[in-house]
Each structure stands twice: as C-alpha cells, then as structure tokens.
Amino acid sequence: MHKSNHLMLFSYSLLSFQNSYALCKKCNKVIKGNLRVFLSRQKKKESFRAVFLAANTKDLSPVAPVQTQAWSESETTKVHKKIVLLGSTGSIGTQTLEIVDACSENFQVVGLACGGSRLDQFVSQIRKYRPKIVAVFDTTQLQRLHTLLKDLDYDCQIGGGEQGLVDCACFPESDLVVTGIVGCAGLIPTVAAIKAGKDICLANKETLIAGGPVIAPLVEKHRVNVLPADSEHSAIFQCLQGVPSGALSKIILTASGGAFRDTPLEDLHYVTLNDALKHPNWTMGAKITIDSATLMNKGLEVIEAHFLFGTAYDNIQVVIHPQSIVHSMIELCDTSVIAQMGWPDMRLPLLYAMSWPHRLFLPYSSLDLVKVGTLSFKEPDRNKYPCLDLAYEAGKRGGTMPAVLNAANEEAVFRFRNNEISYLEIAKVIEHTMSHHETGLFVERPSLDDILYADQWARKTARDFSPKLHFMKHSAVA
Ligand SMILES: NC(=O)c1ccc[n+]([C@@H]2O[C@H](COP(=O)([O-])OP(=O)(O)OC[C@H]3O[C@@H](n4cnc5c(N)ncnc54)[C@H](OP(=O)(O)O)[C@@H]3O)[C@@H](O)[C@H]2O)c1
C-alpha cells in the first residue's frame, strides 16, 4: 500500500476518473487509479515545487510553484483574495483593477501604491476601491494626497516614501501583493512582502532580475508563491502545471520583435523616441515598450525565467514570433512541445497569477486561429539586437551583474527618453557599465546591500558615460 503523503498526482482524466496516475515518491513507482481516490488521499491545498533536474542548474531551486492537483469546479467559487496593488496608476495597475471590477466577488483591494506623477488618478482609485492602506513614493506629493483625501468617509492609512510602500506591501490583512511598479524601485517592497509571508503576483520583472540571488532563498525560506504575471512567464507557468519532475528540457520564449522588427539595421541610426514607442502588438508603459524595441525586454525575461523556473541559460531559447499569439513554449524530455496561446492581452496572465491555482470565468472573446491565419517564427538577428546578448552574458555571469545590466538599462532608456543619447547608444551605455563593473566591483554571492550598491553604482556610471565622446576617443586613437 502506498501512503497518501507519498503520492504525487501527475496525470488525470476528468472524463474517466479511473485513468489517473500518481507517482509514489517513496518507491518511485507510477500507480494507475481513480482520481477521486487520489484527491481524497492528498492534502487539500498541497502543491509541489518542481525540481527540473534535466534542464536546470544544480544550485538553483525554482521560485515558481507547480500545482499537480486537479482543478475542481467547486473550489473556484471559493477564490477570495485580498490584494495590495503596487503601481496602481500604470498599465499593469489599471489592468489589474479591470480584473477586480470583472471579478469583484473574488478580489478585494486592501492596499494601493504609486509613484506620484498621476495623483488625481490615484485619488479616484482610492475613492472607488476604498483600500485600507495607501502610499505614494514621491514624498513631495504626500501633503497634497492628504489634502485631496481630507473628506474620505472611512479610515485609511496614508503613507509616503519607501517606508510607505513597504508598509503597504506588508499590510497584515492582504493575501497577495501585485507588483506593477516599474524598475528596480520594486525590489525593497517585494523583499518586504516576501518576508511578511505574502504571495507575489510578479509583473515587476526588474525586481527578480536585480534581486534574484537574494529573492530565491527568501521565497524558499518563507514558503511563499511567486506567481508570474509577465505574459511569457505566465505561458511557461501554465504549460508546466502537471508536468512531472525532471521532464522539462527547454524553455522557448517568444518575442514580438518590437517597434523595429521590420526596420533594417542601417536605418536604426535615425529612429526617434516616437518610433520606438510604437509597439506593433501590445499597449504598455513607455519603459517596457522601449525595452521591447531593443529586445532588452526579452533579455530581462531570459534572466527572469532562469530564476522563476530554475532553468539553465543554455536551455532558454528566444524566437521572434511577430503575431504574439503563442506567448511561450516548453519542450519536454520526449521532445513534445507545449505552447500557451491567446490574444495579446495582459489581463489574461494577470488573472491567472491572481487566481492560481484556480481558473475564473471572464467573458473575453475567444482566440480565433482561423482569423489569425499564420503563426511564424524566426531567429533574432543578434547584430540588430545587441541587448539580447548582453542580457545572456549578465545572466550567465550571475552575482551582481544582472543588477548592473538592469540599472544601466534603466538609466540608458531614461537618457534616450530625454533625448541625451540615440537609440543605438542604449546598448553602448550598458556594455560600458558592465565591462567597468567586471574589472573591480563584481560580487559573486551578493547580499541585498551588495545588490543595492551595485544598482546605484551602475546608474551613476551609465549616467556619466558619454558614448559619443567614447567613440571620438577611439576614432582619434585609430
Ligand atoms: N505593461 C505591460 O503590459 C507589462 C507587461 C509585462 C510586464 N510588465 C512589467 O510591469 C512593470 C510595470 O510596467 P507598466 O508598463 O505598468 O509601467 P507604467 O505604466 O510606467 O506604470 C508604472 C507604475 O509604477 C509606479 N511607480 C513608478 N516609480 C515608482 C516608485 N519609485 N515607487 C512606487 N511606484 C512607482 C507608477 O506610478 P506613477 O506613474 O503614478 O508615478 C505607475 O503606477 C514593469 O516592471 C514592466 O516590465 C508590464
């Protein structure tokens, strides 16, 4: 007789309950049996962290959980989560609130936070969702926020600065923190939320990229779930549910190719900020739209996938898929490829991360593959997209290097948006910052303080570097 706490359900049929299989972790035997019996013998909310030995790095356990328990319709009606939303005024934030509107029985907003540049919108959100705690990062806006909320007819804790964000992230009544802040500013509140035992719905990829070496052990220690909301990682996450341990051999991340997908390399010298902001398929915040044009967004996602799923860099492939219908794929050890598809709509991955391990009904229009017609895939042009190789390089180097890549990119994008550098100089600024970091300050096993120091150092280095002067110096020497 196999003991129930040794059984891991990995394949089931809802049509014929008899055709279900569980793996006995004790004796390593696969047992065929009845789904109802298996489920009654397993703990109700048990989930199993996958250890993908075949594809994964030996010293990294995956951050994302894998649910092997069967979906049960009666349980979906029980989904009720209290959420704190960081970055509520942005693209991710407003789409999260659309989901709350559509599933008001399932989600309640208890906390909201933003940067401070759209305070009127933030105040409207507070009046509508009536959160118990709110925060604005920019402390110069705090007094105005107090004034605008003077006539609020219920008790709401109002905070400012980093501490205000941390208080929101740790708010005792919440179950889930949705991180829609842009950039590395999300790192400290996310670390605080994990330490407070909150599950994380992760949109803010920069946090995991810079802080991966610190976040991965914290997730393990505090037994929280990090649920990916980025569309590609959500796709992988969805494909992985039910995949047995050791079966994953490769992750295939799809990329739209961004605004300059069809622009020849030689014309990239002349592109403007407005050109870079025209994404062919997705409507997103400005920073991520520019990252999509340079393919740095995909590079950051490669590092994000490494930490989320514990997968080695050589087993993460990027392919250009102009239609953005296949959101990403996994290849299994038997060469079977599983893909997740859908219209390019961020609400779907957000909803799945918020409702996991359940599925909720939403009345969106179905994906019509006949209407889509063609799905095509091609290799990214490494000359046209140097940021992709820089990200692989930083990820493989590990330690503080991904934090440096991320900070240098944030600064370079900021300078491009300010018309200080050209589009092609974004990669030059990042490359310069990474190579300087390598020669002195690199830390192999960083603490949170090392990461924060590397982040600040990289921002300053990227800010002070003039790619034009550098080019002239080299020309003069030549
Ligand atoms: N948009 C997408 O479709 C998408 C898809 C996948 C992943 N992501 C990721 O999700 C994150 C958010 O992207 P987004 O496109 O939603 O950006 P966005 O539209 O620019 O919104 C960013 C949000 O973060 C807030 N914020 C900025 N700095 C802050 C700080 N220091 N402290 C607290 N809040 C701060 C902003 O507040 P104010 O503007 O009010 O100051 C705003 O609410 C990024 O990491 C991005 O890579 C986005």
The ligand as an SDF file (V2000), in Angstrom:
LIG
                    3D

 48 52  0  0  0  0  0  0  0  0999 V2000
    2.5960   46.9820  -19.2360 N   0  0  0  0  0  0  0  0  0  0  0  0
    2.6550   45.7200  -19.5620 C   0  0  0  0  0  0  0  0  0  0  0  0
    1.8770   45.2450  -20.4000 O   0  0  0  0  0  0  0  0  0  0  0  0
    3.6870   44.8270  -18.9140 C   0  0  0  0  0  0  0  0  0  0  0  0
    3.8120   43.5040  -19.3510 C   0  0  0  0  0  0  0  0  0  0  0  0
    4.7160   42.6690  -18.7060 C   0  0  0  0  0  0  0  0  0  0  0  0
    5.4890   43.1540  -17.6550 C   0  0  0  0  0  0  0  0  0  0  0  0
    5.3690   44.4500  -17.2810 N   0  0  0  0  0  0  0  0  0  0  0  0
    6.2170   44.9380  -16.1830 C   0  0  0  0  0  0  0  0  0  0  0  0
    5.3720   45.5420  -15.1920 O   0  0  0  0  0  0  0  0  0  0  0  0
    6.0240   46.6460  -14.5910 C   0  0  0  0  0  0  0  0  0  0  0  0
    5.1290   47.8870  -14.7530 C   0  0  0  0  0  0  0  0  0  0  0  0
    5.0690   48.2110  -16.1260 O   0  0  0  0  0  0  0  0  0  0  0  0
    3.9860   49.2380  -16.6800 P   0  0  0  0  0  0  0  0  0  0  0  0
    4.0510   49.1110  -18.1590 O   0  0  0  0  0  0  0  0  0  0  0  0
    2.6900   49.0530  -15.9940 O   0  0  0  0  0  0  0  0  0  0  0  0
    4.6450   50.6360  -16.2320 O   0  0  0  0  0  0  0  0  0  0  0  0
    3.9460   52.0610  -16.1520 P   0  0  0  0  0  0  0  0  0  0  0  0
    2.7280   52.1020  -16.9870 O   0  0  0  0  0  0  0  0  0  0  0  0
    5.0160   53.0440  -16.3960 O   0  0  0  0  0  0  0  0  0  0  0  0
    3.4790   52.1430  -14.6010 O   0  0  0  0  0  0  0  0  0  0  0  0
    4.4150   52.1050  -13.5590 C   0  0  0  0  0  0  0  0  0  0  0  0
    3.7330   52.2550  -12.2080 C   0  0  0  0  0  0  0  0  0  0  0  0
    4.7550   52.2580  -11.2070 O   0  0  0  0  0  0  0  0  0  0  0  0
    4.6160   53.4520  -10.4170 C   0  0  0  0  0  0  0  0  0  0  0  0
    5.9350   53.8540   -9.9560 N   0  0  0  0  0  0  0  0  0  0  0  0
    6.9670   54.3450  -10.6710 C   0  0  0  0  0  0  0  0  0  0  0  0
    8.0310   54.5600   -9.8670 N   0  0  0  0  0  0  0  0  0  0  0  0
    7.6400   54.2020   -8.6110 C   0  0  0  0  0  0  0  0  0  0  0  0
    8.2720   54.1890   -7.3520 C   0  0  0  0  0  0  0  0  0  0  0  0
    9.5470   54.5940   -7.1860 N   0  0  0  0  0  0  0  0  0  0  0  0
    7.5700   53.7380   -6.2960 N   0  0  0  0  0  0  0  0  0  0  0  0
    6.2880   53.3370   -6.4370 C   0  0  0  0  0  0  0  0  0  0  0  0
    5.6380   53.3140   -7.5960 N   0  0  0  0  0  0  0  0  0  0  0  0
    6.3090   53.7420   -8.6790 C   0  0  0  0  0  0  0  0  0  0  0  0
    3.9700   54.4540  -11.3350 C   0  0  0  0  0  0  0  0  0  0  0  0
    3.3460   55.4770  -10.5850 O   0  0  0  0  0  0  0  0  0  0  0  0
    3.0940   56.9630  -11.2150 P   0  0  0  0  0  0  0  0  0  0  0  0
    3.1820   56.8720  -12.6850 O   0  0  0  0  0  0  0  0  0  0  0  0
    1.7470   57.3440  -10.7270 O   0  0  0  0  0  0  0  0  0  0  0  0
    4.1660   57.8100  -10.6860 O   0  0  0  0  0  0  0  0  0  0  0  0
    2.9660   53.5410  -12.0420 C   0  0  0  0  0  0  0  0  0  0  0  0
    1.8570   53.3170  -11.2070 O   0  0  0  0  0  0  0  0  0  0  0  0
    7.3930   46.7700  -15.2700 C   0  0  0  0  0  0  0  0  0  0  0  0
    8.3370   46.1040  -14.4960 O   0  0  0  0  0  0  0  0  0  0  0  0
    7.1980   46.0400  -16.6050 C   0  0  0  0  0  0  0  0  0  0  0  0
    8.4020   45.4700  -17.0860 O   0  0  0  0  0  0  0  0  0  0  0  0
    4.4920   45.2910  -17.8800 C   0  0  0  0  0  0  0  0  0  0  0  0
  1  2  1  0
  2  3  2  0
  2  4  1  0
  4  5  1  0
  4 48  2  0
  5  6  2  0
  6  7  1  0
  7  8  2  0
  8  9  1  0
  8 48  1  0
  9 10  1  0
  9 46  1  0
 10 11  1  0
 11 12  1  0
 11 44  1  0
 12 13  1  0
 13 14  1  0
 14 15  2  0
 14 16  1  0
 14 17  1  0
 17 18  1  0
 18 19  2  0
 18 20  1  0
 18 21  1  0
 21 22  1  0
 22 23  1  0
 23 24  1  0
 23 42  1  0
 24 25  1  0
 25 26  1  0
 25 36  1  0
 26 27  1  0
 26 35  1  0
 27 28  2  0
 28 29  1  0
 29 30  1  0
 29 35  2  0
 30 31  1  0
 30 32  2  0
 32 33  1  0
 33 34  2  0
 34 35  1  0
 36 37  1  0
 36 42  1  0
 37 38  1  0
 38 39  2  0
 38 40  1  0
 38 41  1  0
 42 43  1  0
 44 45  1  0
 44 46  1  0
 46 47  1  0
M  CHG  2   8   1  16  -1
M  END
$$$$
